[in-house]
Amino acid sequence: MWMFVEQKEANKSDATLKKGLKCIGNAGAYGPLVELNEQKENEDIPLDVYSGEHYHQQTIREPEVPGAFYFPPLASLITAGGRLLLALAEKCVTDAGGTYLFCDTDSLCVVANENGGFSRGGISKSGKFLAQL
């Protein structure tokens, strides 16, 4: 992961490369923890299916086999951390009297301040929240 961070810092002026390295870094941190690979079989394999109080059996020919680093509990902590950061950002915006249009998995679109005007703000290089709401 450190290699991607170094390359991202060294190539700040290249926006396309910067976004590409961010994508690779994020995928490398989360993707392997939830990797499932289909494995084709020549004959039917019995599968137990549990859904709430319902249970049944069925057969499949392409079971999903966990990848080498498969560990969903750790992957869930990564996504939970992202949700927590978004909740904190939402709270900061609403506490300052601002309004946001939507949030995504990694962003919050702030559109208005308490006076109904457009917002200006962001994150400084030191990591401090700069809001002029």
Backbone bond lengths (Angstrom), bond angles and torsions (degrees), N, CA, C in turn:
res aa  C-N    CA-C-N  psi(-1)  N-CA   C-N-CA  omega(-1)  CA-C   N-CA-C  phi
1 M - - - 1.436 - - 1.530 110.87 -
2 W 1.320 118.80 -36.53 1.458 122.48 -177.97 1.514 112.00 -59.38
3 M 1.354 117.27 -33.40 1.457 120.94 -179.09 1.534 110.11 -62.03
4 F 1.347 117.15 -41.35 1.457 120.62 -179.98 1.518 111.28 -66.74
5 V 1.316 116.73 -38.25 1.464 120.65 179.26 1.518 109.65 -64.80
6 E 1.338 117.30 -44.80 1.459 120.95 179.10 1.520 111.23 -61.21
7 Q 1.331 117.50 -45.35 1.459 121.21 -179.99 1.525 111.07 -64.78
8 K 1.329 116.60 -38.99 1.465 120.70 178.97 1.528 110.16 -61.96
9 E 1.328 117.20 -43.37 1.462 121.47 179.77 1.529 111.11 -68.40
10 A 1.313 117.30 -38.24 1.462 121.41 -177.46 1.530 112.16 -70.98
11 N 1.338 117.38 -22.92 1.462 121.32 -176.00 1.527 111.91 -120.73
12 K 1.321 117.35 44.41 1.469 121.56 -177.34 1.522 112.60 -60.27
13 S 1.327 117.34 -31.08 1.465 119.88 -176.04 1.530 112.62 -75.57
14 D 1.310 119.19 -16.96 1.462 122.91 -179.86 1.529 109.28 -96.32
15 A 1.335 117.28 97.18 1.467 122.45 -174.80 1.525 112.45 -63.00
16 T 1.323 117.28 -39.51 1.470 120.48 -179.30 1.518 110.61 -64.91
17 L 1.321 116.99 -45.59 1.462 120.82 178.68 1.525 110.11 -64.19
18 K 1.320 117.06 -40.98 1.459 121.81 -179.70 1.540 110.32 -59.58
19 K 1.324 117.05 -46.73 1.470 120.98 178.97 1.525 111.12 -65.66
20 G 1.323 116.58 -39.28 1.470 120.56 178.88 1.518 112.10 -63.14
21 L 1.331 116.50 -43.95 1.464 120.52 179.17 1.520 111.17 -66.41
22 K 1.347 117.15 -35.69 1.465 120.58 176.74 1.526 109.79 -62.93
23 C 1.320 116.11 -44.32 1.467 121.04 -179.34 1.532 111.08 -63.04
24 I 1.321 116.60 -44.94 1.470 120.65 179.43 1.528 110.34 -64.62
25 G 1.316 117.58 -42.33 1.465 121.28 179.08 1.514 111.81 -62.37
26 N 1.345 116.67 -45.02 1.461 120.35 179.15 1.524 111.29 -65.22
27 A 1.317 116.76 -43.17 1.467 120.35 -179.94 1.521 110.93 -64.86
28 G 1.327 116.59 -36.43 1.463 119.98 179.71 1.516 112.89 -71.34
29 A 1.331 116.84 -25.70 1.462 120.07 -179.91 1.520 111.62 -83.16
30 Y 1.331 117.98 -34.59 1.460 121.36 -174.19 1.537 112.54 -105.83
31 G 1.306 117.06 -46.62 1.467 122.68 -172.95 1.523 116.00 -50.70
32 P 1.320 119.35 -51.16 1.469 119.65 -178.46 1.530 113.88 -61.80
33 L 1.334 116.58 -24.06 1.465 119.83 -178.45 1.529 112.64 -75.67
34 V 1.333 117.32 -16.55 1.468 120.97 -179.80 1.525 111.80 -124.73
35 E 1.315 117.68 16.79 1.468 121.77 -177.38 1.531 111.78 -68.88
36 L 1.327 115.63 126.09 1.462 123.17 173.29 1.522 107.83 -126.49
37 N 1.321 117.82 133.73 1.457 122.87 -178.44 1.521 110.55 -118.68
38 E 1.338 115.97 132.37 1.462 119.26 176.77 1.525 109.62 -72.41
39 Q 1.315 114.65 138.70 1.456 120.57 179.61 1.534 107.11 -124.95
40 K 1.320 117.12 113.79 1.463 121.04 -178.12 1.525 110.59 -75.67
41 E 1.323 115.40 134.22 1.463 122.37 178.73 1.521 109.33 -118.63
42 N 1.334 117.01 154.71 1.462 121.62 179.65 1.525 113.23 -83.93
43 E 1.304 116.77 -18.38 1.459 119.85 -179.55 1.527 110.08 -132.50
44 D 1.325 115.38 163.07 1.460 120.84 -179.31 1.525 111.18 -66.15
45 I 1.316 114.91 142.19 1.467 121.83 178.40 1.528 106.85 -118.71
46 P 1.336 117.20 129.52 1.470 118.39 179.03 1.534 110.88 -69.90
47 L 1.334 115.59 143.06 1.454 121.67 -178.72 1.520 108.76 -133.98
48 D 1.327 117.27 128.97 1.462 122.55 174.61 1.521 107.88 -88.74
49 V 1.335 117.28 128.79 1.458 122.65 -179.16 1.525 108.85 -116.70
50 Y 1.338 115.59 121.27 1.464 121.99 177.77 1.527 108.13 -114.02
51 S 1.323 116.79 129.29 1.448 121.54 178.64 1.520 108.08 -142.97
52 G 1.326 116.12 98.34 1.462 119.85 -175.83 1.521 109.31 62.53
53 E 1.311 115.87 -122.91 1.465 120.72 178.55 1.525 112.09 -89.89
54 H 1.328 116.67 -5.52 1.463 121.22 -177.91 1.531 110.82 -89.29
55 Y 1.330 116.01 141.45 1.461 121.76 177.31 1.522 108.26 -140.20
56 H 1.319 116.92 137.16 1.467 120.60 171.16 1.525 108.98 -153.40
57 Q 1.332 114.92 167.57 1.459 121.27 176.74 1.517 108.88 -115.06
58 Q 1.325 115.24 146.56 1.452 121.02 174.26 1.525 107.60 -148.14
59 T 1.319 116.33 171.12 1.463 119.65 178.87 1.515 109.36 -113.70
60 I 1.325 114.88 149.95 1.465 121.39 178.74 1.521 109.06 -137.10
61 R 1.340 116.32 161.26 1.465 121.39 176.41 1.526 112.34 -117.88
62 E 1.317 116.88 -6.59 1.463 120.72 -179.57 1.529 109.67 -132.14
63 P 1.325 117.26 75.27 1.470 118.85 178.83 1.534 110.65 -69.41
64 E 1.314 115.73 155.27 1.459 121.30 176.36 1.520 109.00 -95.32
65 V 1.322 115.01 125.79 1.459 121.54 -177.78 1.533 108.58 -107.49
66 P 1.333 118.69 128.95 1.471 120.51 -179.83 1.525 112.26 -61.53
67 G 1.355 115.84 144.37 1.460 121.53 176.00 1.524 111.11 -71.29
68 A 1.311 115.95 177.00 1.469 122.03 -175.30 1.529 113.11 -62.48
69 F 1.342 118.03 -31.10 1.465 121.36 -176.53 1.523 112.09 -111.36
70 Y 1.319 117.93 20.25 1.462 123.36 -176.93 1.527 111.12 -60.12
71 F 1.345 116.37 117.64 1.457 121.31 177.63 1.529 108.83 -157.79
72 P 1.348 117.57 80.37 1.461 121.88 -176.16 1.532 115.41 -54.82
73 P 1.346 120.66 -33.91 1.475 117.56 179.04 1.533 112.95 -59.20
74 L 1.316 117.97 -38.87 1.463 120.64 178.59 1.530 110.36 -71.62
75 A 1.325 117.06 -39.46 1.465 120.83 177.60 1.526 110.54 -60.14
76 S 1.318 117.11 -38.67 1.469 119.93 -179.85 1.532 111.29 -66.30
77 L 1.330 118.06 -28.76 1.463 120.45 176.80 1.532 111.25 -69.89
78 I 1.314 116.64 -34.01 1.471 120.55 177.95 1.521 109.86 -64.65
79 T 1.331 117.12 -48.27 1.468 119.84 -179.86 1.525 111.20 -69.21
80 A 1.333 117.42 -35.05 1.471 120.13 178.03 1.527 110.64 -64.77
81 G 1.317 117.28 -37.79 1.463 120.91 177.22 1.523 111.04 -62.60
82 G 1.321 116.97 -40.14 1.464 120.98 177.02 1.514 111.73 -64.05
83 R 1.336 116.90 -41.68 1.472 120.13 177.77 1.528 111.22 -64.75
84 L 1.323 116.88 -38.12 1.463 120.62 177.78 1.527 111.29 -62.83
85 L 1.323 117.03 -45.27 1.463 120.31 179.07 1.526 111.34 -61.97
86 L 1.344 117.43 -39.38 1.465 119.89 176.87 1.524 111.45 -64.71
87 A 1.330 116.92 -40.43 1.471 120.40 178.45 1.525 110.59 -62.72
88 L 1.332 116.90 -40.09 1.464 120.43 177.56 1.528 111.41 -64.91
89 A 1.338 116.25 -40.48 1.465 120.28 178.20 1.529 110.67 -64.91
90 E 1.332 117.40 -42.87 1.463 121.22 177.23 1.530 110.54 -58.41
91 K 1.318 116.38 -44.13 1.470 122.09 -179.71 1.528 110.83 -62.61
92 C 1.330 117.47 -44.01 1.471 121.20 178.40 1.522 110.85 -60.29
93 V 1.318 117.02 -43.77 1.463 121.19 -178.63 1.522 110.66 -65.89
94 T 1.331 117.63 -48.68 1.471 119.87 -177.97 1.531 111.79 -68.89
95 D 1.329 117.78 -35.47 1.470 120.49 176.98 1.526 111.52 -63.96
96 A 1.329 116.56 -31.15 1.463 120.53 179.69 1.526 111.13 -86.25
97 G 1.340 117.70 3.91 1.463 121.44 178.72 1.506 114.03 84.67
98 G 1.304 117.58 11.22 1.463 121.49 -178.87 1.513 112.71 -87.35
99 T 1.324 114.87 174.23 1.461 122.88 178.95 1.520 108.35 -132.25
100 Y 1.311 115.93 143.63 1.455 118.73 175.41 1.523 109.58 -120.85
101 L 1.319 115.41 151.48 1.458 122.09 -176.14 1.523 110.92 -85.99
102 F 1.333 117.42 -45.93 1.457 121.68 -179.66 1.519 109.93 -161.52
103 C 1.319 116.73 164.92 1.456 121.28 168.80 1.517 108.00 -127.17
104 D 1.296 114.72 151.93 1.449 122.77 176.44 1.526 106.33 -118.54
105 T 1.305 117.49 -169.24 1.461 119.38 -178.68 1.524 112.45 -66.68
106 D 1.328 117.31 -22.57 1.468 119.46 -177.66 1.523 113.79 -139.16
107 S 1.336 117.54 21.40 1.459 118.16 -178.36 1.522 111.62 -155.01
108 L 1.316 114.14 161.09 1.461 122.58 178.22 1.532 106.21 -136.05
109 C 1.315 117.85 123.83 1.462 122.11 -177.93 1.526 108.98 -96.90
110 V 1.332 115.88 100.69 1.460 122.40 -179.55 1.525 107.76 -88.13
111 V 1.355 116.78 126.98 1.460 119.61 -173.96 1.522 114.97 -118.68
112 A 1.317 119.40 -23.69 1.462 118.79 -175.31 1.515 112.05 -148.36
113 N 1.333 114.80 153.91 1.461 120.25 175.71 1.523 109.93 -102.14
114 E 1.329 116.97 -173.42 1.465 120.98 -175.59 1.521 112.43 -65.17
115 N 1.326 118.39 -19.88 1.464 122.25 179.03 1.528 112.12 -93.82
116 G 1.332 117.15 2.24 1.461 120.97 -179.26 1.513 113.83 84.96
117 G 1.334 116.75 0.20 1.464 120.19 178.57 1.516 111.20 -84.33
118 F 1.317 114.68 171.07 1.455 118.77 178.97 1.515 110.75 -71.00
119 S 1.321 116.50 147.73 1.459 121.90 179.89 1.508 110.35 -88.46
120 R 1.317 114.88 150.67 1.456 121.45 172.01 1.509 106.79 -132.40
121 G 1.301 117.81 130.91 1.455 119.96 -179.73 1.508 110.47 170.93
122 G 1.304 116.89 -173.37 1.450 121.97 -179.84 1.506 110.73 162.32
123 I 1.308 115.53 -157.84 1.454 122.11 179.95 1.527 108.58 -114.26
124 S 1.314 116.87 129.93 1.461 120.28 178.02 1.522 109.81 -77.35
125 K 1.320 116.43 169.25 1.456 121.06 179.17 1.519 112.07 -62.96
126 S 1.328 117.01 -25.84 1.465 120.05 179.09 1.529 111.70 -81.99
127 G 1.350 117.31 -5.06 1.454 120.73 178.13 1.513 114.26 95.31
128 K 1.353 117.57 0.88 1.465 120.22 179.03 1.516 110.43 -79.66
129 F 1.336 115.76 143.65 1.452 121.68 178.17 1.529 108.86 -77.56
130 L 1.306 117.47 121.94 1.454 121.83 179.39 1.520 108.28 -108.26
131 A 1.288 118.15 103.10 1.463 120.77 179.51 1.509 109.31 -119.85
132 Q 1.294 114.69 131.26 1.462 120.33 175.05 1.526 105.82 -120.05
133 L 1.307 116.68 63.26 1.460 120.76 -176.98 1.505 111.18 -86.63
